[in-house]
């Protein structure tokens, strides 16, 4: 019991104590790998129209391209129950016979996920009657819910509460969901000018700001990125592609 509690607290701290959505998502995928899960997926979905606004997942880009291109969402057995208000659903893969499938597309989805290495998935719904989130945990054939160090419902809820914005991915590019920058336009400007070698006085002059205002923008950028110094903030911004240089 104590080890399960400690594992959950560790997961919470790793997801909360991250500077931006991209880093938080990396922490989430690192956690899923350590747990032995085949995948995690967090999506924002309009349940009534079944439109995906954005989806973050560590499933392969090739599979997600196929899922979206083939419109597997329209035959995904997890979606109707969630749209109807059920808050959790489970589906096994590789078990659907052709004669029992509603369509060839439904059969291809079921067996395609088996080919991707999944035994079953558990999908949970969070949010309002229409717009909300789904969190899907993908289990490999040799991994079961009881093998996780803590309750999978708690892990899903933790992902739903901490993953709230799209990240850079092929799926989100296809959906037209641009990642949300943790920096304001002004914070990006002062960091870009710092990258060019300008100091506070020159940056203030270039932007028509006071030096204290520039220093405050640097302080806010450090806080947003979880950086210790302005140079550290600049390194993170360059690493994550938040500024052009």
C-alpha positions in Angstrom: 0.0 0.0 0.0 2.8 2.4 1.0 4.7 1.7 -2.2 1.6 2.3 -4.4 1.0 5.6 -2.6 4.6 6.6 -3.1 4.5 5.7 -6.8 1.4 7.8 -7.2 2.9 10.8 -5.4 6.0 10.5 -7.5 3.9 10.5 -10.7 1.9 13.5 -9.5 5.1 15.5 -8.7 6.7 14.7 -12.1 3.6 15.9 -14.0 2.9 19.0 -12.0 6.5 20.2 -11.5 7.2 20.7 -15.2 7.6 24.1 -17.0 5.5 23.7 -20.1 3.0 21.5 -22.0 5.8 19.8 -24.1 7.9 18.9 -21.0 4.7 17.8 -19.1 3.8 15.5 -22.0 7.3 14.0 -22.1 7.1 13.3 -18.3 3.8 11.6 -19.0 5.2 9.4 -21.7 8.2 8.6 -19.6 5.9 7.5 -16.8 3.9 5.3 -19.1 7.0 3.6 -20.4 8.2 2.9 -16.8 4.8 1.5 -16.0 5.1 -0.9 -19.0 2.1 0.5 -20.8 2.0 0.2 -24.6 0.7 3.7 -25.0 -1.2 6.6 -23.5 -3.5 8.9 -25.3 -5.1 12.2 -24.1 -7.6 13.9 -26.5 -10.0 16.8 -26.4 -13.2 15.6 -28.0 -16.7 17.1 -28.8 -18.7 14.0 -27.8 -21.9 14.9 -29.7 -20.3 15.5 -33.0 -17.3 13.2 -32.4 -14.8 15.8 -33.5 -11.3 15.5 -32.2 -9.8 18.9 -31.4 -6.4 17.6 -30.5 -4.7 14.4 -29.5 -1.5 13.7 -27.6 -0.2 10.2 -27.8 2.9 8.1 -27.9 1.4 5.7 -30.4 3.3 5.6 -33.6 2.9 8.4 -36.1 2.2 5.9 -38.8 -0.7 4.4 -36.8 -2.2 7.8 -35.9 -2.0 8.8 -39.6 -3.9 5.7 -40.6 -6.5 6.2 -37.8 -7.2 9.7 -38.9 -7.0 9.1 -42.7 -9.3 6.0 -42.5 -11.7 7.8 -40.2 -11.5 4.9 -37.6 -13.1 7.3 -35.1 -16.4 6.6 -36.8 -16.2 2.9 -35.9 -14.1 3.1 -32.7 -16.1 1.0 -30.2 -14.8 3.2 -27.3 -16.5 6.3 -28.5 -20.3 5.6 -28.5 -20.5 4.6 -24.8 -18.4 7.6 -23.8 -20.6 9.9 -25.9 -23.6 8.3 -24.2 -22.3 9.4 -20.8 -20.4 6.3 -19.7 -17.2 7.3 -18.0 -15.1 4.2 -18.7 -14.9 1.6 -21.4 -12.7 -1.4 -22.2 -12.1 -3.1 -25.5 -9.9 -6.1 -26.4 -8.1 -6.4 -29.8 -7.7 -9.3 -32.2 -10.9 -10.9 -30.9 -13.4 -9.5 -33.5 -14.4 -12.0 -36.2 -15.1 -10.8 -39.7 -18.7 -12.1 -39.6 -19.3 -10.3 -36.3 -17.8 -6.9 -37.4 -20.2 -4.1 -38.3 -17.9 -3.3 -41.2 -14.6 -4.0 -42.8 -13.3 -0.8 -41.3 -14.3 -1.9 -37.8 -12.5 -5.2 -38.3 -9.4 -3.4 -39.6 -9.4 -1.1 -36.5 -9.6 -4.0 -34.1 -6.9 -6.1 -35.7 -4.8 -3.1 -36.6 -4.4 -2.3 -32.9 -3.5 -5.9 -32.3 -0.8 -5.6 -34.9 0.4 -2.5 -33.2 1.1 -4.6 -30.1 -2.0 -4.0 -28.0 -4.0 -6.6 -26.1 -6.7 -4.2 -24.8 -7.3 -0.5 -24.0 -9.2 1.3 -21.3 -10.7 4.7 -22.1 -12.0 7.1 -19.6 -14.1 10.2 -20.1 -13.7 13.5 -18.2 -15.5 16.9 -18.6 -18.9 18.2 -19.6 -21.8 16.8 -21.6 -20.2 17.8 -24.9 -16.7 19.1 -24.8 -14.4 17.0 -22.7 -11.3 14.8 -22.6 -10.7 11.1 -23.1 -7.7 9.3 -21.6 -6.8 6.0 -23.1 -4.4 3.5 -21.6 -3.0 0.9 -24.1 -2.0 -2.4 -22.5 0.3 -4.9 -24.1 -1.0 -8.5 -24.2 1.2 -9.5 -21.2 0.2 -6.5 -19.0 -3.0 -6.3 -17.0 -4.5 -3.6 -14.8 -3.4 -5.3 -11.6 0.2 -5.2 -12.7 0.4 -1.4 -12.4 1.9 0.0 -9.2 -1.2 2.0 -8.5 -4.9 2.1 -9.7 -5.2 2.8 -13.4 -8.3 5.0 -12.8 -6.1 7.3 -10.7 -3.4 7.5 -13.4 -6.0 8.3 -16.0 -7.5 11.0 -13.8 -4.0 12.4 -13.2 -3.3 12.6 -17.0 -6.7 14.3 -17.6 -6.0 16.9 -15.0 -2.4 17.8 -16.0 -2.4 17.3 -19.8 -4.4 20.3 -21.1 -2.9 21.4 -24.4 -1.8 19.9 -27.7 1.9 19.2 -28.3 3.9 19.0 -31.6 3.0 15.8 -33.4 2.0 14.5 -36.8 -1.6 13.9 -35.5 -2.0 17.4 -34.2 -0.6 18.8 -37.4 -3.2 16.9 -39.4 -5.9 18.1 -37.0 -4.7 21.7 -37.3 -4.1 21.8 -33.5 -1.2 24.1 -32.9 0.8 23.7 -29.6 0.2 26.5 -27.1 3.4 28.4 -26.2 4.0 28.9 -22.5 5.5 32.3 -23.4 3.8 35.6 -24.3 4.8 37.4 -27.5 6.8 40.0 -25.5 8.7 37.2 -23.6 9.6 35.6 -26.9 10.8 39.0 -28.1 13.1 39.7 -25.2 14.6 36.1 -25.3 15.1 36.4 -29.1 17.0 39.7 -28.6 19.0 38.1 -25.8 19.9 35.3 -28.2 21.3 37.9 -30.6 23.7 39.1 -27.9 21.7 42.1 -26.7 21.8 43.1 -23.0 18.9 44.6 -21.0 19.6 48.2 -21.9 19.8 47.5 -25.7 16.7 45.3 -25.5 14.8 48.0 -23.8 15.9 50.5 -26.5 14.9 48.1 -29.3 11.5 47.4 -27.9 10.7 50.9 -26.6 10.5 49.6 -23.0 12.0 50.6 -19.7 14.8 48.4 -18.4 12.7 47.3 -15.3 10.0 46.2 -17.7 12.5 44.1 -19.7 13.8 42.6 -16.5 10.2 41.7 -15.5 9.6 40.0 -18.8 12.7 37.9 -18.3 11.5 37.0 -14.8 8.1 36.0 -16.1 9.7 33.9 -18.9 11.9 32.2 -16.3 8.9 31.3 -14.2 6.9 30.0 -17.3 9.8 27.8 -18.4 10.9 26.7 -14.9 14.4 28.2 -15.5 16.9 29.5 -12.9 18.4 32.3 -15.0 17.5 34.2 -18.2 20.2 32.2 -20.0 18.6 29.0 -18.8 15.3 30.3 -20.1 16.9 31.1 -23.4 18.3 27.5 -23.7 14.9 26.0 -23.0 13.2 28.2 -25.4 15.7 27.3 -28.1 15.5 23.6 -27.3 11.7 23.6 -27.5 11.5 25.8 -30.6 9.6 28.5 -28.8 11.7 31.3 -30.4 13.2 31.8 -33.8 17.0 32.4 -34.0 
